[in-house]
Amino acid sequence: MTEPQWEPTAAGIEAARITDFARFAGRPADYPALWRWSVDEPAAFWGALWRYFELGEIPGDVLANSDMPGAQWFPGAVLNYVDQIARQARTDRPAILCISEDAPDTELSWAELLGRTAAFAATLRGLGVGPGDRVVGYLPNIAEAVIAFLATASIGAVWSACGQDYSAKAALDRLGQLEPAVLVTADGYRFGGRAHDKSADVAELRAGLPTLKATVSVSRLAPTPADYLDWAEVSAPGPDALTTTAVDFDHPLWILFSSGTTGLPKGIIHGHGGVLVEHLKAVALQSDIGPDDTFFWFTSPSWMMWNFQVAGLLVGATIVCYDGSPSYPAPDTLWELTARLGVTVLGTSPGYVLGCAKAGAVPRADHDLSALRTVGITGSSLPPSSALWLRDNVGEQVQVASISGGTDVVSAFIGGVPTVPVWPGELSAPYLGVALDAWDESGKPVRGEVGELVITKPLPSMPVAFWNDPDGTRYREAYFEMFPGVWRHGDWITITDRGSIIVHGRSDSTLNRHGIRMGSADIYQSVERLPEIAEALVIGAEQPDGGYWMPLFVVLADGVQLDDALVDKVKQTIRSQVSPRHVPDEIIVAPGIPHTRTGKKLEVPIKKLFQGADPERVVERSAVDDPALLDWYVTQRRT
């Protein structure tokens, strides 16, 4: 498509926070020029950002060592992530909107947020928890999770969490590595019109954490057990104001986990300072979120987007905690919530957008979305057809801001910019400070063709370290093995001649037909638009005889049969919308597609299964949303 689907107005560009920052830094507001400065002079850029958000004195160099890994940012600086949130306290708007499926909407004021944070921080100190100790959560997406995190961070302790869709085993695989001092949990949650009692899982999790000094329970379905601390009591606001512990720039803030599909999940440690400056940049400058916004990303504490949404508090925005289903009681429930709450920036997934399109939803006709300014998209690639559906059915004035990054940096490398147009199926630009490139296998930049996503200069929010990786071996192997000194992320991208980026999927699950590398995302974007196909999974498996087998597994819509006509339709769709090379060798009906707990398709483990790997070793079952599906795929292997 030669025309953008959304363009900023002159008034919008003038009012954007990123324009104000450019003036402050003495740089042109033109985004490509601003980006080029930010990556050519990273110390100048990040120093200007620090001063723009008034984070205090810079005691020395901004970037004392630019090696990757091992970059040293803001040495000597002391701070606390929570201080920036406390500075935003106000009385005219709530801090958090608390929404659930079967209870009235409630508001949490800034005073109550900070008061409960202070009270729970005092509780933690009273339990002997101090800087560096771990506090873990097994919680739905509720305000109590935000408060528990802020209290933990305020005293210099380290936060980590799993959503309650994880089993006790899956949660232990992650949180059990950390030897936590305190567990904060809930007895259950409600989703899709049903109550999910998690008391047995909580008991199992608690039993598997021998280092616990206490378990704190949020009562959702039943009274708090006698041997647990009651959340309402230990977080009741008292007379004491919130006080924070100043920590070094790299002091651990939280530990996020990789998907853990092979072996134990990797614990990725991020520091107070790196997260703070990255999230201020991403939320305020790239997303233009500020004190007049209501920011709602449909997410879970298991996923980095939960951490990203909490960052809305850093700029004084109101955030939304919703622990229900986006599609209950109707497919367009997320849009109904957006209208009811006056959401200005909404975050969701390509899968949800596609589901709404297939259900025939027309949100702009059924709901008042006049407050909505931006729809953020992440989790996988948004196809052009879904981007145009958003334009036509949500609003042509609404910016579609697809982003791509990861748990690794708890932010995005690429995404929308309030001053840059949006083209369907493309991400508008690299984020400021992100020295992004696409390289071929020899390490040479490529344009207009598929290459490896690489980052050639350090970012402050790159991991401080991996948990239980004392010499950094696992960290180096994860990102720096292919191109020493350069971060290789594991995604295929194309940088277009206009500077936008197309994401093709994970490079470690690359399809390789006749020496041509292809991304799986291109196939999904064409096939999953068909009304007959609910979801699809494609792999490319090298065969012992030297052959290459590329099957497409499809989950059919209710009442649909895979007959010759549908096979021909699927193949013709791929042939015309992607390329003849992408047409699969075989189309196989599957009972479901297995995903990680954060919704990513298990392409690599399924490929390994079909190449003869031991099913017990190829994937950690507790990391899979429906482990029983793996058994079905094993039965489909060729002998």
N, C-alpha and C positions, 0 to 999 in steps of 0.2 A: 504494500500500500504506500503510495507516494505522499499522501496527506496525513498529518497527525490526527488522532481522534480527540485530542485535547491540547489547547495552547494557553499559556498564561496570558492574562491581560496586562496592559501597561500599568494599570493601577495595582494589580496583584503583585507584579514584580517590584514596584516601588514600595509596597507595604511589607514585603517578605522580610523575615528576620535575617535571612542570608544576605540580603542587600544591605541591611544595616550593618552586619558584620563586615562586609567588604569595605564599606566606608570607614568603619572603625580601624580596619587593618591598613587603610590607605591603598587598597587594591581595586581594580576594575570590577564592576558587578557582573560582567560577562562571565557566565559559568565556566566555559572551557578555559578561559584565562585564569580564573580564580582557582580552578582545580590544578592547572599546570603549576602555578606558584605553590600550592599546598604540597605537591609531591616533589617539586624541585628543591624547595626550602622547608623541609619538615619542621625543623626547630623554630623557624620564624612563624610558621602557620600554627603549630600547637601552642607556642608561647602567646601568640595573639589571641587564640581561643581562651587560654587560661585567664588572660587579662580582661577579655571581653565579658566573661562570666564572673569576674571579680572573685577569683578563688583564693586570693591572698598573694603574698610576696613569693617570687620565684627565687629561692636561695642561691641558685647557681646556674649551671647549664640546663637547658631544656632537654637536650639529647646528648648525653655524655659519651655514649658508645652506640653506633648504628649497626653493629653486627647482628645478623640473624642466624640462629637464635642468640640471645644474650644482650639485646639492646637495653640500654640503661636510660630511663626517662626520669626527668625531674629529680635527680639525686638530692637528698637532703630535705625534700618537701615533706611536710607532715600535714595530715588532713583527716577527715572522716566523711565518707559518702553521705551519711545521714545529716550532716550539717547543712548541706545544700537543700535538702528537703525541709528541714526545720525553718530555714530562711523564707520559705514560701508561705508560711502560715497566714491565714486570712479568715475573715468572718463572713464574707459575702457569697462564698460558694463552698460546697462540700469538697472534701478530699476524695472520698470514695462513694460511689453509688453501689449498693449491695443488692444484687438481683438473684432471685432463684425461681424455680418453676412454680412453687406452690405457696409462696409467702409474699406479703406486700413488699414493694420496693422500700428500702430504707436508705438513709444517708448517714455517712460518718463524717463529722465535722473535722476540720484541721485540728481543733483543740482536743477532740477526743482521740484522734489518731496519735497525736504527740503525747497526750496524757497516758494512753494505754501503752504506747511504746516505752515511755519512761517507767511506768509501773512494772512492765514485764522485764525490762532491763534490770530493775532493782531485784526482781525475783531471781533472775539468772545470777546476778552477783551474789545474792544470798545463798545460792546453791554452790558457790565456789567456782562459777564459770568465769573465765577471764580471757584475755587476748590469745588467739590461736586455738582455743578449744572449739569443738564443733557442736553446733546445735542443728538438729535435722527435723524436717517436717514431712509428714505423711498426711497430706491435706488436699481437699478440693480447692477450687479457685474462689476463695472467700477472703474477706477483709482481714480475718485473723491471721492468715498466712502472711500478708503484707506486714502486719504489726509485728509478728514473731521475727520476720527477717530484719526489720528495721531495728528492733531491740537488740538482736544478736549482733548486727553490724555496729551499733552504737557503742558497744563495749569492746569492740575489737575481736569478738569471737567470729567464727566462720559458719556461714549458712549453707545448707544443701537440702534439697527437697525432691519428693516424688509425688505425683498425683495419685489419688486413690483408685484410679483405674488399673494401677500396677498391683499385681499379687504381692503377698508378703515375701515370697521367694525373690521376685524381681526387685522389690524395694531393698531387700537385704543384700542382693548382689551389688547394689550401689552404696547405700547408706552404711552397710556393715563394714565396708572398707575403712570408714572414717573414724571408728571408735568414738562415737559421739557421747557427749556428756548429758544431753537432754534431747528427748523426743517430744515434738509437738504434733498432735494428731487430732483427728475427729472420729467419731464413732460411725460415720457413714455420710452418704450424700444422696441427692435425688437427681435422676437423669432419665429423660425419656418417659416421664410419668411414673417412674418406679423408684421406690426407696432401696438403696443398696447398703445393707448393714455390713460394716467393715470391722466389727468388734473382734471377730475371730482372727482376722488378718492382723489387726493391731496387737492382739495378744501374742501371736506368733512372731511378729516383728520385734516386739519388746523383748521376748525371750531370747531372740537372736542377737541382742545388743547388750552384752554383759557389762559394758562400761557405763551404762546409764546411771545417772544420779537421780533422775526423776523423769516421769512421763506426764505431760500436760495434755488434757483432753478438752476439745471443744465439743460441747453437747449439741448434737444435731437431731438424733433420733431417740435418745434415751438419757436418763440421768447419768452423770459422771460416776464411774466406779470408785469405790471408797479408797483404793490404793493409787489412784491417779490424782494429780493436782487439777483442780477445776479452773479452766481458762478464765471464766468470768471473775473469779476471785483473784487470781494471780496477776491479772491485767487491769484490775479496777483502778481508775485514775485516782491519784492521791495528791497531796499538796506539793510534792517535789517536782520541779521542772526537769525536763530532759537534759541530761549532761552526756557528752560523748567523750570517747577516748581517742586522742590524736594518735594516728598510726603513720608509718612510712607509706610512701606512694605505692609500693608493691606489696604491702601487707594484704594477705588474703581476705577477700570480701565474701566470696562464695565459691562453691565447687559445683560445676555442672558436669553431667555425664554424657559420654558418647552413647550411641544406641546399644552397644554391647551385644551385637549379633554374633560375634565370635569371641569367646572368652569373657572374662569380666569386663564390664564397661570401664572406659578410661575416665578417671576423675580429672577434670580440667579446672585448674585453679586460676581465678582472675583476681586482680588487685583493686583496692579502693580507688586509687588515682586513675588507673587506666580505664576502668569502667566509667568513672565519673566524667572524664573529658570526652570519651567516645560517645556516651549516651547524651550528653549535652549537645554535642555536634549533631548526632543522628536525629534526636527528637526535635531540637529547636531549629537547627539550620536546614537539615535535609527534609524534615517532615513539617516544618513550620508550626509546630505545636507550642502553644503558650498558655498564659493564665486564663484566657477566655474559652479554652477548648474543653470538650468532653471526649476523652480518648478511650476507645473500647476495642480491644483485640480479643477475639475469641481464642482462648488458650487454656493451658493447664500448668500447674507448678512443675510438671515434668519437662516442660519445653522452654527454651530460651526466650520465646516471645512473652512469657510471663514476666521474666526479668526486664524485658524491654518495655513492657507496658508499665511496670512500676516506675520506670524512668520518667513517665509523664509527671510524676510528683516533683521531679527535680526542677521543672519549669512552671510549677504552680497550676498545672492542669488538673481537672477532675478525672479520675480513672474509674472504670467500671469493673467490678468483680462479679462474674456470672458463672455459676457452677452447674448450669443446666445444659440441655441440648439446643443446638442452633436450629434444629428442624422439628421441634416439638412445642406445641401441638400441631404446627403446620410447617410446611417446607420453608416458608419465608419468615419464620420467627425472628431470625437475626435482624431482618429489616424492620419488623414491628418494634423490636426493642430499640433499634436505632432511632426510629421516629419518636417513640414515647419518651426516650431519655434525652433527646436533643443532641445526639452524638454528632460531632463534627469530623472526627477521624475514626473510621472503622477498619479493623483488620480481620481478614478471613482467608480462606484457602481456595485454590482453583477447584477442588472437589466440591466445595459448597456452592460456588458460583454455577458450576455445571449442573449440580442437582437442582438448583432453582430454575435454570433454563429448561431442563427436561421436565420439570413439574409445571411449566407454563406460567411461572410467577412473573408478575409485572410490578415490582416494588414501587415504582414512581406513581403508579395509578392507585395502588391500594394503601399507601402510607405517605405521610407528610415527611419527605426527606429534605425539606428546605434548609435545614441546618447542616446537612452533610456536605463536606468540602472535599474529602479524600477517602478513597477506598484503598487500603493497603492489602497486598497479596503476597503470601509466601508459603513455603512448604514444598512447592514444585512449580514447574513452568506454567504460566497462564497462556493458553493458546490465543491467537488473534481473534477467533470466533467468540471466545468468552469475554475478551476485552471489549469487543464491539457490543456484546450483549449487555454489558454493564453500561456502556454509553447510551444504548437505546432504551434500556429498561430501568436504569437507576437515575441517569441524568447526564446529558452531554456537558454540563458545567462541572461535573465531579471528576477530579483527577484520579486516574487509576495508577497507583504507585506500587508496582511490583518491586519486591526487594529480594536479594539473594546474598546470603552470608553464611552464618553458622554459629553453632554452640561454641566453636573454637575461639571466636572473637566476640561472642554474645552481642552481635550487631550484624550489619550488612556491609558488604563490599560495594554493592551496586544497588541502585534504586531510583526512586522518583526524586525530583528536585522541583520546588515550587516555581522556578524560573525557566524550566526546560520543558519543551513539548513532550507528549506521550504518543508513541506509535504502537499500534496493536501488536501484541506478542513480543514487544521489546522492552527492556529495562532502560530507563532514560539515560543514565550516566553513572560512572564510578563516583562513589562518595568522596568528599573532600578528604585529603590525606592518604587516600588509598592508591598506591602506585600500581595499578592493575594493568596487566597485559595478557595477551594470548600468545603462547609459544608453541612451536612444533616440538617434535621429539628431540631435536638437536639443540633446543634452547634458543631458537631464533623467532622474533616476533612475526606474527601473521595477521593479516587484515582481510576481512571478507571471506574467511574460511575458518573451519573449526580448529581450535587450539586449546591447550591446557590453560586454565585460569591460574595465573601466578601473581604474586605480590612481591615486588622487587625491593621495597623498603619497609622498615618496621612500622608497626602501629602500636600505640600505647596499650590497647586492649588485647594484644596477642597474649597467650597464656603466660602467667608467671612461671608455671611448671605443671607437670602432671603429678597426681597423687601417687605416692610409692614409686617414684622414678628418680632416685637420688642422684644419679649421674646424668640424667637428661637423655638417656638412650632412646626411650620410647617417644619422647617429644621430638627428637631429631628425625627418627624414622617416620613419624607421622607426616611431617611437612617438608623436610629438607633433604630427603634421600635422593630424589630424582634430580633436583637442581641444587647443589650445595650453595647455601647462603641465600637461597630464594625460596619463598613459601609457595609450594605447589598444593593447591586446595583440593584437587580431585574432581573438578567439574570441567566439562567441555563448554566452551563459549565461542561465539563469533562476535568480534568488534566490527560494527558496520562503518561505512564511510561517513556517517553523520555522528559517530561517536557513541551511539547507543549499543546495547549489548543484548545478544540472544543467548539464553542458557539452554543447552541441549541435554543436560542430565549428567550423571556421575561418569567420570572417565574410567573408573575401575569396573564399570559394567558396560563398557563400550561394545557396540556391535561392530563387527569387522567383516564385511562381505567383500571378497575379492580384493582385499587390501585397502578398501575404502572404510574409514572410520565413521560411524554414525551414532547419533544419540537416540536413546529410547524415547525421550520426551516427545520427539517429533511424531512418533507412531501413536503415542497415547493421545496427543492433541487431535489427531484425525479420527481415530477409532472411537474414543470415548464420547465423541459428540453424537454418534449414531444412537437413536432411541432404543435400538435392540440390545446395545452393549452397556452393561452397568459399570464394568471396570475391565482393565486388561493388564497383562504382564507379558513382556517379551524378553527372551534371553537369546544369546548366541553361544552355543556350546561346541567347542572343538571336539572332534570325535577321534577315537583311537586310530582309525584308518586314515587320518589326515583330512577328513571331511569336516564340514561345518553345518550344524543344524540350528535353524532359527525358528523355533515354534512361537506362536502367539497364543497365550492362554486367555480365554475370555469368560467373564461372568455375565450371563445373559439376564436381561430384564425379565420380570415375571411374565410367564406365559409364552415366552419366545423359544423356538426350537432352532438349532443350528442345521439348516438345510443347505442344499447347493446354492440356492438363490442368495442366502445370507452370506455364505462363504465368498461368493463372487462379489457381493456388495462391499464386504470388508476389504477384499483385495483391491478392488477398483478404487475404493476411497483412498487407501494408502498409496496406490500407484499414482493417482491424479493429484493428491494433496501433498504428498511427500516426495516419493520417487519410486521407480520400479525396483531399485535395489532394496528398498525397505519392505517389500512384500514378503511375508513370512513363508517358510516352507510348509507349515502346517498350522491349522487353527484348531485348538483343542478347548472344549468346554470344561471349565473348572468350577468347583463348588464355591470358591472364594479366592481372593488374593491376599497372601500374608504380608503384614506390614510390621515395621518397628512400632514401639509404643507411641512414637511421635508421628506416625502416619506415613513413613516412607516405605515404598515397596521393596521387598527383599530380593532384588534382582541378583545380587552377587551370590548370596547363599544358595538360591535356587539354581543358578548356573553351576555352582560347584557340585550340587547334588547330581545334576545331569552329566557331570564330567566324572562321576564315580566316587565322589568324596563320601566318607563315613557320615551318615546322617546325624550320629551322636556328637560329631566333632565340628560339623560345618556351621552350626548355628546354636546359640544358647536359647533354649526354648522359652525361658522366662522373659526374654526380650521381645517376644513375638506376640502380637495382639490376639491371634487365634492359633496356638501351637498345634492343634489337631490338624490344621490344613497341611502342615509339613508332611504328615504321614501320607496324605493323598498324593502329593507331588512325588514322594519316593516311589509310589506304585506306578507312576508314569515313566519311570526311567527306562531307557532302552538297554537291553543286555547284549 
